[in-house]
Amino acid sequence: MEFWTEPLAEWQAGVDSVARYNELVERGTLLATWPALPFEETATECFQIGQEYWIWQVGVGGICFFADRPAFVAYPSAQVDRTWFDRLVSRSWLPTVYQIWGRQVLHASAVASSTSGEVVAFTGPSGAGKSTMAYGLGRRPRWTLICDDTVAFSHASSSDTRQIVLHRLRNDARLRPASAEYYRTGGAPLESLEWPEHPLRLKAVYALQASPDHCRAAQFTRLRSAESYPLLLEQAYALTLKIARHNQQLMRDYLELTASIPVFRLEYRKSFQMVEEVFDAVEDHLARACGFNHSAATLSVGPDAVGRER
């Protein structure tokens, strides 16, 4: 397996974002357009010029990178705050770039057992409660919140086992206003998440489906691979599906994910009055359906060292 490394970053500040955008339109091939998010004013566009890939947002700036090495050059506009731009790159853009670098990132939040290294991920569309579910469970004893919205993975196979190995991405916890109020974070930015020192293995994925009127606090359904595969593909970060070799690799990696890890639909009642009961149900289901083990003895899981080169 190839090493996983943090991408090298070079900064070129003060660029004329409009002039550079016009150059990209004139010389480049448009690969994708992402609509503006609530905190953005303009759409983001992705271009290819020869071997170069560009992500650009008029008035903000962008990044340039190549497929053959984990590195990029950042070009923030003179008008934008450097800290804000850095967060935009790391939280919104880089998860899509990893596809071009041969790695996959799932739109999910995750918690790890603080003793066993086993990880549970929560995925689903925006508003399904991924961040709230992981943040709340991470506050319980023996759990650690490790990912918010971005779960980077690869697979490691041996003669008798298949494992999904997780990799560290720089991110921090973000809660919607109602959840931040419930957990009394005061609306202040949360600290960056700490990645555990011991190896991590993905144990289960829950696809969230929330409703304030659901008849139970939580209901679990094991999904067949034919059901979970398209569901997880919908939550895959991807720069573009127009380049065949990257698209094919993405599909193979997600097939391997669904073949290796159980995926469950978690339908639950979306209510802060029921949230602790939902967490109780998740922990009980993990123990019964997945043999989830908080024992520190399971830390000897083999050579898959995560968060450093292997």
N, C-alpha and C positions, 0 to 999 in steps of 0.2 A: 504494500500500500504506500502511496506517496505521502510525504510529510505534509502536515497541515501547518501553515505558518501564518502569522499575522501579516497583512499586506503592508508593504512599505509605502509611505506617503510623502510626496513632495508638494510644497505649497508655492504657488505663484500668485501673489495677492494683487489686487487692484486692476483686474482685467476689465476691458470694455465689453460687457456681456452682450450688448446689442450687436456690436461689430463682429464679435466671434460667432454669434448665432447666425448672422447673415452669411458668414463664410461657410458654416456647417450646412446651411440650406443649399448654398450654391454648389459645394463640392461633394457633400455626403449623400449617402442613401439613408432615408428615414426608416428605422426599424420598428419603432413603437412610439406612441404618445400616451402619457399618463395624465389623466385629468387632475386638476388642482385639488389638493386636499384642503380641509377646512382652514388650516393656518397658512395656506399659500394663496397667491394672487394670480399666478399663471400656470399653465400646464407645463409638464416636463417632457422633453423629447429626447430620443435616443438615436444616434447616427453612427454610421460606419464609413470611414474613409480609408480605403486600403486595409491595412492590418490594425488600424486604430479604431477604438470604440469611444464614443463621446456620449455623456449624459449632460443635458443642458437645460437651464431654466432662465428665460430672459429676465433681466433685472436682478438675478441672484448669482449666476455663474454655473459652474459645472465641474466635471472631472473627465479625464482622459485615461484610458488604460488599454492593455493588450491582453490577448487570450493566453499567451505563453508564460506569463509570470504574474504572481500576486503583488502588483504594485500599481499605483495610480498617481496622477498629477492633479492637484486641486487648483481650480481657478476661481476663487471667490471674487465677486464684484466689489468694487471699492465702497459701495453703499451698504453692504451687509455686515452684520456683526460676525466676527470670526467664530466665536463660540457657538452661535446659532447655526452657522453654516456647517461646522464640524459635526454637530448633532444631526443635521439633515443628511449629511453624507453617510454617517455611520448607521443611522436608524432607518432611513428610507431608501437610499441608493445602493449601498454595498450589499445588502442581502440579495438583491437581484443580480449583482455582478458576479457573485460566487458561482452561479450557473455557468457563466462563460469560463470560469477558472476550474470547472470540473467538479464542483461541490454543490450540494443542495441545501436549501434553507426552507423549512416549513413555517408557515404563518401560524405560530403556536406559542403558548407560554408553558413553562415547565417547572416542576419541583423535583428535588432529589432527596432521597433518604440520606440523612446526615451520617449514617453509619454504614449502609450497605452499598451505596453508589448506584442504586437502582432509581430510575427516573420515570416520572409520569408526565405526559404532555397533554395539554388541552388545546384543541384546535376548533375552528369554526369561523363563520363570517363575522365581520365587524359587528359589535353589539351583542355577541353570543355570551360574553362573560369570561373570555379566556384569561384576561389579566386579573380580574376579580377572583376567579376560582383559584388560580395559582398563588396569588398574593395571600388570600385568606388561608389556604392550606399551608403555605410556607410559614405562617405565623404559629402553626401548631408545633408541639414538641416533636423532635426528630425529623423535621422537614426543613429544607432550605430552598428558597426561591432562586433559580439559576438563570432563567430566561424569561423575557417579556416580549412576545410577538415574533421572536426569531429563534428557531431551533435548528442549528446547523448539524448535519449528520453525514456519515458515510457508513458503509457496511464492511465488516470483517468476517471472513469465512475460514473455517478450518475443516478438517476431514469429517468432523461429527457435529459441529455447531455453526450457527449463523448468528451474529450479533450486530446490532445497530449501535455504532459508537458516536458519541456526541462531542462537539467541538465548541470551544469558547468563542463567543462573539461579544464584542463590547456593546453593552446596552444597560439601561436602567429601567426600573419599574415605573409604569405610567398607569394611573387609574382615572377613570371617568369621574366627573365631579361628585356624583352621588356616592360612588364607592370610596372616594377620597374622604368625603364627609363621614361615612359610616366608620371607616378605620381611623378617622381623626388625624389624617396626615396634615391637615391645615391647608391643603392645596399647594403646599411647597413642593418643589422638585425632590424626588426621592434619590437617595444615594445610588451610585452605580452598583450593580450586583456583583457579589464576590463569587468567583468560580472555585469549587472545592479542589483540594490538592489531590484527592484520590480519583481513580478512574471512574467514569460514568457510563452506564449502559441503559439504553432505553428499554423499559419494561412493558409499557402499555401506552396507548393513545386513546383519548376520549374525544369524540366529536360532539360538541355541545349543541343542544337544541333547547332553548329557554322559552318558558311561557309563564306569565303570572297566574294563569288559570290551570296549570297542570294538576292532575288529580293526586299526584304523589309528590313527596319532596324530591325523590330521584328515582329514575327507572333506567335500567341498563339493558342493552341489546347487543349481543355479539354480532359483528358484521362479517359476512363472507368477504373474501378478497375481491370478488367481483363488485361488491358494494363499496368497500372502503377505498379501492384504488381510484376511481373517479372522484370520490369525495376528497381525498387527500391531494389529488392533482389540482383541484380547484383552489387549494390553499398553498400551492407551491409558489415561491418567489421565482420569477423568471424575467430576465431582461427582454427576451424575445423568443418566439416559437418559430421564427422564420429561417433559422439556421439549422439545417437538418441534423448535423452531428451533435449539437448541443441539445436539441429537442429529443433526439433518440436516447442520449445519455440520461436526461431527466426522467424519461419514461421508464428506462431500465432501473434506475435507482429507486423510484417510487414503487415499482413492482417488487423489488427486493424488500423494501420497507414493509409492504403489506403481507409479504410471504413470511417475514421473520417475526413481526410484532403483532399481538392481538389488538384489534381496533374495536372499540365499543361506541355505540351511540348512547350518549347520556342526556336523557330528557329530564329536565328538572324545573321546579317551581322557582321563578325568578322573584325572590322576595328576601329582603334582608332579615325578616323575622324567621325565615326558614334556613338561612345560610349555614348555620352550624349543624343543623340536621342533615343538610346536603353533604357537608364535609364528613360527617359520621358515616353516611351511606357510602361515600367514595372509599374511605379507608376500609370499611368492611368488605366492599366488593373487591378491592385489590387483594385482600387477604384470601378471600374465598375463590375468586376466579383466576387470579394470577399467581397465587402462592407468594405474594409480596412479603419480603423479609427485611425487617429493620436490623437484623443481627449484624454486628461488625465482622463476624466470621466470614461473611460473603465477600469481603473486600479483596480476597485473593482470587480475582476473576481472570487472571492471565496477563498477557503482556500489553494489553491495549491501554497505553498511557494517554490520557486525554489532557489537553491544554499544554502539551509540549510536543516536541518532535518525536515521532516513533520510527 
